[in-house]
Amino acid sequence: MIRIQEEDIDIGAELAALAADNHRIGGIATFIGTMRGLSDGNTVAAMTLEHYPGMTEKQLHAIEREAQARWDLEASLIIHRYGRFQPGDRIVFVATAAPHRQAALESCAFLIDWLKTKAPFWKLEETGDGARWVDAQDSDEVATARWRDTAK
Amino acid sequence: MKVLYFAWLRQRIGVTEETVPLPSDVTTVGGLLTFLQGRSDEHATALADLSVVRVAVNQDYARDADPVSDEDEVALFPPVTGG
């Protein structure tokens, strides 16, 4: 399941719902992305995340389908927030549930790596020098590419 | 054709979206980018370096050689920074 929302993410409630009454699940892996208060050594007071409604949902659905095709998963969840954030705020939540830990852990890493390079979101940071758009990181492309190399 | 802009492309061009009448000789993403560069000084500045411009056609990533038509929804944006 995927969800794009402005409101905060209730991790406990989401995890309970993900695994509810499914006793084939033997492990759940999670990733929670939060806002850093430092960027290139500068203090960031707040950040605004903009996205492309419609395309975001389409791309996240495609990434989730890819994960479900590659790994033996019982359930998966991607929640990505948009709007204005302050340091420490939760931005993204990924959870994967599988009979065994390896599928859960690997697919969770796959999902976060892929959404960082494919999901149409843009970060605008507010620093002491004014607002600036965050540049994409080459390291994120490298992280995504390693899943291409290990395609099953 | 509906063209959408996001992040700093939206700010530099000054509009969130615009309806662009597509000339008959513009049939690919690459051709569309060249055409859009000529629309105004703001377009020319924002689209000067196409290595930092990503294109989606009907909400899927597209490359220069991919076809475009008047009914498409095209979006131009910088490399993404979500997650």
gemmi code that builds the backbone of each chain (N, CA, C; Angstrom):
import gemmi

chains = {
    "A": [
        ("MET", (0.840, -1.180, 0.000), (0.000, 0.000, 0.000), (0.888, 1.246, 0.000)),
        ("ILE", (0.443, 2.280, -0.663), (1.190, 3.535, -0.634), (0.255, 4.663, -0.205)),
        ("ARG", (0.839, 5.683, 0.409), (0.011, 6.824, 0.815), (0.852, 8.091, 0.805)),
        ("ILE", (0.282, 9.163, 0.282), (0.919, 10.473, 0.294), (0.067, 11.343, 1.204)),
        ("GLN", (0.682, 11.932, 2.214), (-0.131, 12.688, 3.168), (0.671, 13.832, 3.759)),
        ("GLU", (-0.066, 14.836, 4.254), (0.580, 15.978, 4.901), (0.770, 15.701, 6.395)),
        ("GLU", (-0.168, 14.968, 6.998), (-0.125, 14.758, 8.443), (0.979, 13.786, 8.850)),
        ("ASP", (1.315, 13.820, 10.136), (2.378, 12.970, 10.677), (2.004, 11.489, 10.538)),
        ("ILE", (3.019, 10.634, 10.690), (2.834, 9.191, 10.528), (2.814, 8.538, 11.914)),
        ("ASP", (1.750, 7.801, 12.208), (1.638, 7.075, 13.477), (2.252, 5.688, 13.272)),
        ("ILE", (3.544, 5.564, 13.612), (4.290, 4.342, 13.290), (3.642, 3.105, 13.924)),
        ("GLY", (3.283, 3.208, 15.201), (2.703, 2.059, 15.901), (1.407, 1.578, 15.261)),
        ("ALA", (0.547, 2.527, 14.944), (-0.740, 2.169, 14.349), (-0.554, 1.579, 12.956)),
        ("GLU", (0.388, 2.146, 12.186), (0.621, 1.636, 10.830), (1.172, 0.212, 10.869)),
        ("LEU", (2.095, -0.052, 11.788), (2.687, -1.393, 11.881), (1.654, -2.419, 12.335)),
        ("ALA", (0.812, -2.009, 13.280), (-0.220, -2.927, 13.760), (-1.172, -3.296, 12.627)),
        ("ALA", (-1.537, -2.291, 11.818), (-2.468, -2.537, 10.717), (-1.823, -3.403, 9.638)),
        ("LEU", (-0.516, -3.192, 9.424), (0.200, -3.919, 8.360), (0.200, -5.421, 8.617)),
        ("ALA", (0.402, -5.793, 9.866), (0.576, -7.211, 10.189), (-0.682, -7.859, 10.744)),
        ("ALA", (-1.760, -7.096, 10.848), (-2.959, -7.589, 11.539), (-3.432, -8.923, 10.970)),
        ("ASP", (-3.536, -9.914, 11.833), (-4.141, -11.211, 11.515), (-3.444, -11.968, 10.387)),
        ("ASN", (-2.218, -11.610, 10.069), (-1.491, -12.371, 9.041), (-0.369, -13.146, 9.730)),
        ("HIS", (-0.616, -14.407, 9.991), (0.355, -15.188, 10.754), (1.382, -15.882, 9.879)),
        ("ARG", (1.366, -15.572, 8.584), (2.464, -16.030, 7.731), (3.677, -15.127, 7.884)),
        ("ILE", (3.464, -13.936, 8.442), (4.558, -12.982, 8.609), (5.492, -13.436, 9.731)),
        ("GLY", (6.809, -13.450, 9.401), (7.789, -13.817, 10.420), (8.733, -12.685, 10.751)),
        ("GLY", (8.647, -11.603, 9.977), (9.521, -10.462, 10.241), (9.054, -9.224, 9.501)),
        ("ILE", (9.239, -8.076, 10.140), (8.883, -6.795, 9.518), (10.101, -5.887, 9.580)),
        ("ALA", (10.510, -5.368, 8.421), (11.604, -4.392, 8.381), (11.009, -3.009, 8.167)),
        ("THR", (11.604, -2.003, 8.816), (11.079, -0.643, 8.659), (12.204, 0.346, 8.424)),
        ("PHE", (11.884, 1.406, 7.734), (12.785, 2.553, 7.609), (11.965, 3.814, 7.855)),
        ("ILE", (12.502, 4.699, 8.685), (11.853, 5.984, 8.940), (12.838, 7.077, 8.573)),
        ("GLY", (12.494, 7.876, 7.591), (13.338, 9.007, 7.198), (12.905, 10.246, 7.959)),
        ("THR", (13.870, 10.940, 8.573), (13.538, 12.142, 9.345), (14.328, 13.337, 8.822)),
        ("MET", (13.896, 14.523, 9.180), (14.558, 15.730, 8.701), (15.794, 16.049, 9.534)),
        ("ARG", (16.915, 16.236, 8.828), (18.156, 16.662, 9.483), (18.137, 18.172, 9.697)),
        ("GLY", (18.724, 18.599, 10.801), (18.815, 20.034, 11.053), (20.113, 20.648, 10.570)),
        ("LEU", (20.934, 19.825, 9.893), (22.207, 20.317, 9.353), (22.307, 19.915, 7.898)),
        ("SER", (22.768, 20.834, 7.044), (22.953, 20.530, 5.634), (24.234, 21.221, 5.168)),
        ("ASP", (25.230, 20.440, 4.772), (26.525, 20.994, 4.359), (27.082, 21.942, 5.423)),
        ("GLY", (26.889, 21.583, 6.679), (27.422, 22.399, 7.773), (26.548, 23.581, 8.167)),
        ("ASN", (25.469, 23.826, 7.420), (24.577, 24.937, 7.748), (23.379, 24.441, 8.547)),
        ("THR", (22.941, 25.273, 9.475), (21.740, 24.939, 10.233), (20.510, 25.160, 9.357)),
        ("VAL", (19.654, 24.162, 9.326), (18.413, 24.274, 8.564), (17.264, 24.375, 9.555)),
        ("ALA", (16.541, 25.491, 9.492), (15.477, 25.730, 10.463), (14.213, 24.965, 10.102)),
        ("ALA", (13.956, 24.854, 8.803), (12.747, 24.178, 8.331), (12.937, 23.789, 6.874)),
        ("MET", (12.003, 23.012, 6.384), (12.111, 22.524, 5.011), (10.707, 22.315, 4.467)),
        ("THR", (10.544, 22.601, 3.173), (9.259, 22.345, 2.531), (9.447, 21.288, 1.459)),
        ("LEU", (8.599, 20.281, 1.477), (8.637, 19.224, 0.466), (7.467, 19.402, -0.483)),
        ("GLU", (7.826, 19.563, -1.760), (6.824, 19.700, -2.825), (6.804, 18.397, -3.622)),
        ("HIS", (5.656, 18.030, -4.181), (5.641, 16.829, -5.026), (4.685, 17.019, -6.194)),
        ("TYR", (4.660, 16.016, -7.064), (3.852, 16.048, -8.284), (2.684, 15.080, -8.071)),
        ("PRO", (1.548, 15.590, -7.578), (0.414, 14.708, -7.305), (0.024, 13.936, -8.564)),
        ("GLY", (-0.247, 12.695, -8.401), (-0.575, 11.854, -9.562), (0.635, 11.042, -9.970)),
        ("MET", (1.705, 11.724, -10.357), (2.918, 10.990, -10.733), (3.541, 10.316, -9.510)),
        ("THR", (3.488, 10.989, -8.362), (4.047, 10.391, -7.145), (3.392, 9.043, -6.871)),
        ("GLU", (2.067, 9.031, -6.881), (1.342, 7.792, -6.612), (1.675, 6.731, -7.664)),
        ("LYS", (1.726, 7.149, -8.921), (2.000, 6.207, -10.011), (3.376, 5.566, -9.851)),
        ("GLN", (4.385, 6.384, -9.540), (5.752, 5.864, -9.411), (5.897, 4.984, -8.174)),
        ("LEU", (5.288, 5.388, -7.060), (5.408, 4.576, -5.841), (4.696, 3.232, -6.010)),
        ("HIS", (3.551, 3.231, -6.685), (2.869, 1.961, -6.966), (3.771, 1.057, -7.790)),
        ("ALA", (4.442, 1.621, -8.785), (5.310, 0.826, -9.658), (6.489, 0.253, -8.873)),
        ("ILE", (7.062, 1.070, -7.986), (8.201, 0.603, -7.181), (7.747, -0.501, -6.230)),
        ("GLU", (6.569, -0.338, -5.644), (6.060, -1.361, -4.731), (5.787, -2.674, -5.470)),
        ("ARG", (5.199, -2.561, -6.674), (4.956, -3.775, -7.462), (6.268, -4.490, -7.775)),
        ("GLU", (7.312, -3.715, -8.091), (8.622, -4.285, -8.397), (9.166, -5.051, -7.183)),
        ("ALA", (9.037, -4.471, -6.003), (9.518, -5.143, -4.783), (8.744, -6.438, -4.548)),
        ("GLN", (7.429, -6.392, -4.776), (6.619, -7.593, -4.536), (6.930, -8.691, -5.549)),
        ("ALA", (7.389, -8.285, -6.758), (7.769, -9.270, -7.762), (9.121, -9.897, -7.429)),
        ("ARG", (10.001, -9.108, -6.806), (11.358, -9.609, -6.544), (11.465, -10.436, -5.271)),
        ("TRP", (10.658, -10.100, -4.262), (10.788, -10.772, -2.966), (9.463, -11.385, -2.548)),
        ("ASP", (9.555, -12.377, -1.680), (8.380, -13.059, -1.147), (7.856, -12.223, 0.030)),
        ("LEU", (6.933, -11.302, -0.273), (6.437, -10.381, 0.752), (4.979, -10.688, 1.079)),
        ("GLU", (4.641, -10.521, 2.326), (3.243, -10.663, 2.744), (2.528, -9.314, 2.723)),
        ("ALA", (3.289, -8.238, 2.976), (2.683, -6.902, 3.000), (3.784, -5.857, 2.846)),
        ("SER", (3.412, -4.710, 2.313), (4.368, -3.599, 2.221), (3.609, -2.283, 2.336)),
        ("LEU", (4.337, -1.275, 2.790), (3.707, 0.029, 3.017), (4.741, 1.122, 2.770)),
        ("ILE", (4.353, 2.105, 1.975), (5.183, 3.293, 1.786), (4.306, 4.502, 2.105)),
        ("ILE", (4.719, 5.307, 3.081), (4.013, 6.561, 3.357), (5.021, 7.690, 3.187)),
        ("HIS", (4.718, 8.643, 2.330), (5.603, 9.799, 2.122), (4.807, 11.059, 2.414)),
        ("ARG", (5.371, 11.923, 3.246), (4.687, 13.167, 3.578), (5.143, 14.299, 2.662)),
        ("TYR", (4.329, 15.350, 2.589), (4.707, 16.582, 1.907), (4.328, 17.737, 2.821)),
        ("GLY", (4.757, 18.948, 2.475), (4.433, 20.116, 3.295), (5.671, 20.659, 3.977)),
        ("ARG", (5.474, 21.326, 5.129), (6.590, 21.982, 5.810), (7.032, 21.148, 7.008)),
        ("PHE", (8.351, 21.008, 7.157), (8.919, 20.148, 8.191), (9.921, 20.918, 9.029)),
        ("GLN", (10.092, 20.440, 10.276), (11.142, 20.951, 11.141), (12.065, 19.800, 11.521)),
        ("PRO", (13.312, 20.118, 11.923), (14.265, 19.055, 12.238), (13.659, 18.017, 13.183)),
        ("GLY", (13.899, 16.753, 12.857), (13.378, 15.657, 13.664), (12.051, 15.110, 13.176)),
        ("ASP", (11.339, 15.876, 12.355), (10.040, 15.410, 11.865), (10.208, 14.180, 10.974)),
        ("ARG", (9.240, 13.278, 11.043), (9.225, 12.120, 10.140), (8.807, 12.571, 8.744)),
        ("ILE", (9.538, 12.101, 7.729), (9.226, 12.443, 6.338), (8.661, 11.237, 5.594)),
        ("VAL", (9.314, 10.097, 5.785), (8.923, 8.919, 5.009), (8.976, 7.682, 5.896)),
        ("PHE", (8.073, 6.746, 5.622), (8.027, 5.484, 6.361), (7.862, 4.345, 5.369)),
        ("VAL", (8.776, 3.384, 5.447), (8.700, 2.193, 4.598), (8.680, 0.975, 5.504)),
        ("ALA", (7.752, 0.065, 5.266), (7.704, -1.182, 6.035), (7.432, -2.347, 5.095)),
        ("THR", (8.163, -3.427, 5.309), (7.953, -4.634, 4.506), (7.840, -5.818, 5.452)),
        ("ALA", (6.859, -6.670, 5.206), (6.620, -7.840, 6.048), (6.726, -9.090, 5.192)),
        ("ALA", (7.461, -10.077, 5.715), (7.714, -11.298, 4.948), (7.786, -12.490, 5.895)),
        ("PRO", (7.708, -13.700, 5.344), (7.868, -14.874, 6.206), (9.251, -14.914, 6.850)),
        ("HIS", (10.270, -14.420, 6.128), (11.643, -14.492, 6.629), (12.342, -13.138, 6.525)),
        ("ARG", (13.348, -12.934, 7.391), (13.922, -11.594, 7.552), (14.639, -11.076, 6.307)),
        ("GLN", (15.298, -11.971, 5.559), (16.106, -11.477, 4.454), (15.251, -10.732, 3.419)),
        ("ALA", (14.110, -11.300, 3.068), (13.224, -10.646, 2.102), (12.732, -9.309, 2.651)),
        ("ALA", (12.420, -9.278, 3.943), (11.928, -8.035, 4.535), (13.016, -6.957, 4.528)),
        ("LEU", (14.219, -7.328, 4.977), (15.302, -6.339, 5.071), (15.733, -5.841, 3.690)),
        ("GLU", (15.925, -6.768, 2.762), (16.388, -6.364, 1.428), (15.351, -5.512, 0.709)),
        ("SER", (14.093, -5.903, 0.757), (13.072, -5.159, 0.010), (12.851, -3.776, 0.624)),
        ("CYS", (13.025, -3.668, 1.940), (12.882, -2.356, 2.585), (13.975, -1.413, 2.087)),
        ("ALA", (15.215, -1.914, 2.003), (16.327, -1.096, 1.494), (16.108, -0.736, 0.030)),
        ("PHE", (15.634, -1.702, -0.739), (15.330, -1.469, -2.151), (14.308, -0.339, -2.308)),
        ("LEU", (13.231, -0.402, -1.535), (12.163, 0.595, -1.672), (12.658, 2.000, -1.346)),
        ("ILE", (13.419, 2.154, -0.283), (13.858, 3.504, 0.070), (14.897, 4.008, -0.936)),
        ("ASP", (15.782, 3.115, -1.405), (16.754, 3.538, -2.423), (16.044, 3.992, -3.698)),
        ("TRP", (15.056, 3.220, -4.120), (14.361, 3.558, -5.363), (13.525, 4.808, -5.229)),
        ("LEU", (12.854, 4.965, -4.102), (11.983, 6.148, -4.042), (12.800, 7.437, -3.958)),
        ("LYS", (14.036, 7.334, -3.452), (14.875, 8.535, -3.396), (15.278, 9.043, -4.776)),
        ("THR", (15.329, 8.148, -5.762), (15.739, 8.593, -7.096), (14.590, 8.643, -8.096)),
        ("LYS", (13.418, 8.096, -7.735), (12.309, 8.030, -8.696), (11.069, 8.816, -8.276)),
        ("ALA", (10.824, 8.931, -6.986), (9.589, 9.590, -6.559), (9.744, 11.104, -6.729)),
        ("PRO", (8.781, 11.753, -7.412), (8.930, 13.184, -7.730), (8.625, 14.110, -6.545)),
        ("PHE", (9.629, 14.206, -5.656), (9.588, 15.137, -4.518), (10.789, 16.066, -4.611)),
        ("TRP", (10.634, 17.305, -4.104), (11.744, 18.270, -4.084), (11.749, 18.985, -2.751)),
        ("LYS", (12.977, 19.116, -2.207), (13.138, 19.722, -0.890), (13.650, 21.152, -1.000)),
        ("LEU", (12.961, 22.055, -0.338), (13.395, 23.449, -0.248), (13.779, 23.729, 1.207)),
        ("GLU", (15.080, 23.967, 1.443), (15.565, 24.185, 2.807), (15.575, 25.664, 3.154)),
        ("GLU", (15.242, 25.962, 4.419), (15.318, 27.340, 4.914), (16.527, 27.434, 5.837)),
        ("THR", (17.572, 28.139, 5.358), (18.787, 28.309, 6.156), (18.953, 29.783, 6.512)),
        ("GLY", (20.008, 30.093, 7.269), (20.272, 31.475, 7.630), (20.533, 32.355, 6.418)),
        ("ASP", (20.969, 31.736, 5.300), (21.257, 32.492, 4.072), (20.046, 32.571, 3.147)),
        ("GLY", (18.895, 32.098, 3.603), (17.704, 32.103, 2.762), (17.311, 30.697, 2.352)),
        ("ALA", (16.356, 30.613, 1.436), (15.850, 29.308, 1.005), (16.678, 28.785, -0.160)),
        ("ARG", (16.929, 27.472, -0.155), (17.637, 26.876, -1.297), (17.109, 25.471, -1.573)),
        ("TRP", (17.006, 25.155, -2.872), (16.564, 23.821, -3.292), (17.708, 22.841, -3.089)),
        ("VAL", (17.397, 21.711, -2.508), (18.410, 20.678, -2.262), (18.789, 20.012, -3.581)),
        ("ASP", (20.111, 19.841, -3.791), (20.590, 19.147, -4.995), (20.473, 17.638, -4.812)),
        ("ALA", (20.201, 16.948, -5.916), (20.189, 15.485, -5.880), (21.600, 14.986, -5.611)),
        ("GLN", (21.693, 13.849, -4.894), (22.994, 13.292, -4.525), (23.386, 12.169, -5.478)),
        ("ASP", (24.620, 12.221, -5.980), (25.113, 11.117, -6.814), (25.076, 9.797, -6.047)),
        ("SER", (25.320, 9.884, -4.711), (25.352, 8.648, -3.909), (24.001, 7.947, -3.921)),
        ("ASP", (22.911, 8.721, -4.085), (21.595, 8.096, -4.158), (21.437, 7.304, -5.452)),
        ("GLU", (21.994, 7.841, -6.548), (21.950, 7.125, -7.826), (22.740, 5.819, -7.728)),
        ("VAL", (23.891, 5.897, -7.039), (24.718, 4.696, -6.867), (23.963, 3.649, -6.062)),
        ("ALA", (23.268, 4.104, -5.005), (22.518, 3.177, -4.155), (21.410, 2.496, -4.944)),
        ("THR", (20.772, 3.245, -5.848), (19.708, 2.656, -6.663), (20.286, 1.689, -7.685)),
        ("ALA", (21.430, 2.062, -8.262), (22.021, 1.256, -9.335), (22.411, -0.129, -8.837)),
        ("ARG", (22.764, -0.246, -7.559), (23.205, -1.566, -7.086), (22.076, -2.576, -7.146)),
        ("TRP", (20.819, -2.119, -7.092), (19.693, -3.046, -7.225), (19.503, -3.479, -8.665)),
        ("ARG", (19.919, -2.627, -9.593), (19.870, -3.019, -11.003), (20.872, -4.137, -11.266)),
        ("ASP", (22.055, -4.007, -10.639), (23.111, -5.008, -10.837), (22.716, -6.363, -10.268)),
        ("THR", (21.869, -6.345, -9.230), (21.521, -7.608, -8.568), (20.127, -8.082, -8.967)),
        ("ALA", (19.634, -7.564, -10.104), (18.282, -7.931, -10.541), (18.152, -9.444, -10.644)),
        ("LYS", (17.040, -9.953, -10.107), (16.854, -11.407, -10.098), (16.256, -11.869, -11.414)),
    ],
    "B": [
        ("MET", (-1.219, 21.148, -25.478), (-0.507, 20.315, -24.510), (-0.418, 21.043, -23.171)),
        ("LYS", (-0.609, 20.273, -22.080), (-0.438, 20.847, -20.746), (1.002, 20.586, -20.291)),
        ("VAL", (1.692, 21.665, -19.882), (3.062, 21.530, -19.386), (3.100, 22.010, -17.937)),
        ("LEU", (3.631, 21.163, -17.048), (3.733, 21.484, -15.628), (5.200, 21.705, -15.261)),
        ("TYR", (5.428, 22.605, -14.296), (6.792, 22.864, -13.824), (6.833, 22.701, -12.311)),
        ("PHE", (7.956, 22.183, -11.815), (8.104, 21.978, -10.374), (9.423, 22.545, -9.854)),
        ("ALA", (9.428, 22.817, -8.537), (10.617, 23.263, -7.794), (11.217, 24.515, -8.453)),
        ("TRP", (12.545, 24.577, -8.632), (13.124, 25.833, -9.115), (12.768, 26.121, -10.564)),
        ("LEU", (12.379, 25.102, -11.330), (11.930, 25.377, -12.699), (10.642, 26.200, -12.671)),
        ("ARG", (9.751, 25.845, -11.745), (8.507, 26.605, -11.594), (8.804, 28.051, -11.194)),
        ("GLN", (9.727, 28.205, -10.239), (10.056, 29.559, -9.780), (10.688, 30.392, -10.892)),
        ("ARG", (11.618, 29.803, -11.650), (12.326, 30.586, -12.675), (11.429, 30.917, -13.861)),
        ("ILE", (10.545, 29.977, -14.215), (9.665, 30.235, -15.354), (8.482, 31.102, -14.923)),
        ("GLY", (8.100, 30.981, -13.658), (7.087, 31.885, -13.114), (5.659, 31.382, -13.219)),
        ("VAL", (5.479, 30.160, -13.719), (4.128, 29.586, -13.761), (4.175, 28.137, -13.275)),
        ("THR", (3.064, 27.692, -12.709), (2.952, 26.299, -12.261), (2.652, 25.385, -13.430)),
        ("GLU", (1.774, 25.869, -14.313), (1.476, 25.098, -15.520), (1.009, 26.037, -16.610)),
        ("GLU", (1.134, 25.587, -17.840), (0.656, 26.375, -18.970), (0.169, 25.432, -20.057)),
        ("THR", (-0.767, 25.955, -20.863), (-1.237, 25.194, -22.015), (-0.509, 25.698, -23.238)),
        ("VAL", (0.192, 24.785, -23.901), (1.069, 25.161, -25.008), (0.528, 24.551, -26.298)),
        ("PRO", (0.212, 25.387, -27.304), (-0.169, 24.815, -28.599), (1.064, 24.224, -29.272)),
        ("LEU", (1.014, 22.939, -29.542), (2.204, 22.238, -30.026), (2.336, 22.375, -31.548)),
        ("PRO", (3.449, 22.947, -32.037), (3.657, 23.020, -33.489), (3.737, 21.611, -34.085)),
        ("SER", (3.310, 21.469, -35.311), (3.225, 20.125, -35.902), (4.592, 19.467, -36.056)),
        ("ASP", (5.662, 20.288, -36.107), (6.992, 19.679, -36.292), (7.643, 19.274, -34.968)),
        ("VAL", (6.947, 19.499, -33.853), (7.481, 19.055, -32.558), (6.833, 17.719, -32.204)),
        ("THR", (7.620, 16.662, -32.268), (7.061, 15.319, -32.095), (7.762, 14.504, -31.016)),
        ("THR", (8.861, 15.027, -30.468), (9.599, 14.279, -29.444), (9.846, 15.163, -28.218)),
        ("VAL", (10.253, 14.507, -27.129), (10.598, 15.234, -25.903), (11.728, 16.226, -26.181)),
        ("GLY", (12.746, 15.772, -26.885), (13.871, 16.656, -27.207), (13.433, 17.880, -27.994)),
        ("GLY", (12.558, 17.653, -28.980), (12.037, 18.758, -29.778), (11.206, 19.716, -28.944)),
        ("LEU", (10.444, 19.157, -28.016), (9.616, 19.985, -27.135), (10.491, 20.878, -26.253)),
        ("LEU", (11.586, 20.327, -25.710), (12.464, 21.122, -24.843), (13.055, 22.300, -25.619)),
        ("THR", (13.495, 22.054, -26.842), (14.034, 23.134, -27.671), (12.968, 24.192, -27.937)),
        ("PHE", (11.754, 23.724, -28.239), (10.637, 24.642, -28.484), (10.331, 25.484, -27.237)),
        ("LEU", (10.307, 24.847, -26.068), (9.991, 25.573, -24.831), (11.082, 26.587, -24.483)),
        ("GLN", (12.331, 26.276, -24.802), (13.429, 27.225, -24.541), (13.177, 28.558, -25.235)),
        ("GLY", (12.462, 28.516, -26.350), (12.233, 29.723, -27.132), (10.986, 30.499, -26.751)),
        ("ARG", (10.266, 30.045, -25.744), (8.993, 30.692, -25.407), (9.146, 32.049, -24.734)),
        ("SER", (10.197, 32.199, -23.900), (10.410, 33.480, -23.216), (11.829, 33.497, -22.670)),
        ("ASP", (12.266, 34.672, -22.212), (13.585, 34.752, -21.582), (13.645, 33.858, -20.349)),
        ("GLU", (12.533, 33.827, -19.594), (12.500, 33.001, -18.382), (12.649, 31.520, -18.728)),
        ("HIS", (11.935, 31.082, -19.774), (12.080, 29.684, -20.207), (13.526, 29.409, -20.619)),
        ("ALA", (14.098, 30.321, -21.374), (15.467, 30.118, -21.879), (16.449, 29.977, -20.728)),
        ("THR", (16.298, 30.827, -19.705), (17.198, 30.768, -18.549), (16.992, 29.483, -17.761)),
        ("ALA", (15.739, 29.164, -17.477), (15.442, 27.986, -16.658), (15.879, 26.703, -17.352)),
        ("LEU", (15.774, 26.687, -18.688), (16.052, 25.454, -19.437), (17.412, 25.498, -20.134)),
        ("ALA", (18.294, 26.394, -19.660), (19.606, 26.537, -20.309), (20.440, 25.268, -20.178)),
        ("ASP", (20.385, 24.641, -18.984), (21.174, 23.425, -18.745), (20.236, 22.230, -18.638)),
        ("LEU", (20.061, 21.522, -19.742), (19.090, 20.427, -19.756), (19.587, 19.188, -19.003)),
        ("SER", (20.860, 19.201, -18.579), (21.357, 18.055, -17.801), (20.719, 18.013, -16.416)),
        ("VAL", (20.128, 19.124, -15.974), (19.457, 19.129, -14.667), (17.939, 19.256, -14.817)),
        ("VAL", (17.441, 18.900, -15.992), (15.996, 18.923, -16.230), (15.528, 17.495, -16.526)),
        ("ARG", (14.557, 17.037, -15.723), (13.954, 15.729, -15.963), (12.578, 15.961, -16.587)),
        ("VAL", (12.154, 14.993, -17.421), (10.880, 15.137, -18.120), (10.004, 13.915, -17.851)),
        ("ALA", (8.732, 14.163, -17.580), (7.758, 13.078, -17.494), (6.659, 13.344, -18.510)),
        ("VAL", (6.267, 12.297, -19.221), (5.137, 12.372, -20.145), (4.044, 11.470, -19.572)),
        ("ASN", (2.889, 12.067, -19.328), (1.772, 11.342, -18.707), (2.226, 10.614, -17.442)),
        ("GLN", (3.047, 11.295, -16.658), (3.467, 10.868, -15.321), (4.423, 9.688, -15.310)),
        ("ASP", (5.088, 9.435, -16.467), (6.184, 8.473, -16.507), (7.429, 9.169, -17.043)),
        ("TYR", (8.600, 8.777, -16.507), (9.844, 9.387, -16.972), (10.017, 9.160, -18.468)),
        ("ALA", (10.516, 10.186, -19.162), (10.675, 10.108, -20.611), (12.071, 10.569, -21.010)),
        ("ARG", (12.527, 10.070, -22.155), (13.824, 10.463, -22.704), (13.610, 11.321, -23.947)),
        ("ASP", (14.708, 11.921, -24.409), (14.635, 12.869, -25.528), (13.925, 12.309, -26.762)),
        ("ALA", (14.152, 11.036, -27.042), (13.613, 10.467, -28.284), (12.153, 10.029, -28.153)),
        ("ASP", (11.608, 10.050, -26.928), (10.224, 9.598, -26.742), (9.238, 10.563, -27.412)),
        ("PRO", (8.137, 10.031, -27.941), (7.174, 10.878, -28.661), (6.305, 11.722, -27.719)),
        ("VAL", (5.874, 12.870, -28.214), (4.893, 13.687, -27.500), (3.788, 14.077, -28.476)),
        ("SER", (2.571, 14.255, -27.919), (1.470, 14.735, -28.740), (0.688, 15.772, -27.951)),
        ("ASP", (-0.221, 16.439, -28.643), (-0.947, 17.570, -28.060), (-1.792, 17.163, -26.846)),
        ("GLU", (-2.179, 15.887, -26.753), (-3.044, 15.441, -25.647), (-2.256, 15.077, -24.398)),
        ("ASP", (-0.921, 15.085, -24.483), (-0.102, 14.628, -23.353), (-0.030, 15.663, -22.232)),
        ("GLU", (0.158, 15.137, -21.012), (0.532, 15.978, -19.881), (2.045, 15.804, -19.700)),
        ("VAL", (2.757, 16.900, -19.875), (4.218, 16.847, -19.768), (4.631, 17.641, -18.537)),
        ("ALA", (5.590, 17.104, -17.781), (6.103, 17.814, -16.607), (7.607, 17.951, -16.717)),
        ("LEU", (8.107, 19.135, -16.340), (9.539, 19.405, -16.313), (9.944, 19.699, -14.872)),
        ("PHE", (11.004, 19.032, -14.412), (11.424, 19.259, -13.026), (12.893, 18.899, -12.845)),
        ("PRO", (13.500, 19.372, -11.738), (14.887, 19.023, -11.460), (14.983, 17.584, -10.955)),
        ("PRO", (16.206, 17.032, -10.908), (16.386, 15.702, -10.307), (15.726, 15.664, -8.920)),
        ("VAL", (15.072, 14.552, -8.610), (14.216, 14.492, -7.426), (15.038, 14.352, -6.142)),
        ("THR", (14.483, 14.838, -5.027), (15.203, 14.822, -3.747), (14.286, 14.437, -2.588)),
        ("GLY", (13.448, 13.412, -2.826), (12.547, 12.974, -1.762), (13.220, 12.002, -0.805)),
        ("GLY", (12.383, 11.350, -0.011), (12.869, 10.323, 0.902), (13.454, 10.862, 2.182)),
    ],
}
model = gemmi.Model(1)
for chain_id, residues in chains.items():
    chain = gemmi.Chain(chain_id)
    for i, (resn, *xyz) in enumerate(residues, 1):
        res = gemmi.Residue()
        res.name, res.seqid = resn, gemmi.SeqId(i, " ")
        for name, pos in zip(("N", "CA", "C"), xyz):
            atom = gemmi.Atom()
            atom.name, atom.element = name, gemmi.Element(name[0])
            atom.pos, atom.b_iso = gemmi.Position(*pos), 0.0
            res.add_atom(atom)
        chain.add_residue(res)
    model.add_chain(chain)
structure = gemmi.Structure()
structure.add_model(model)
structure.setup_entities()
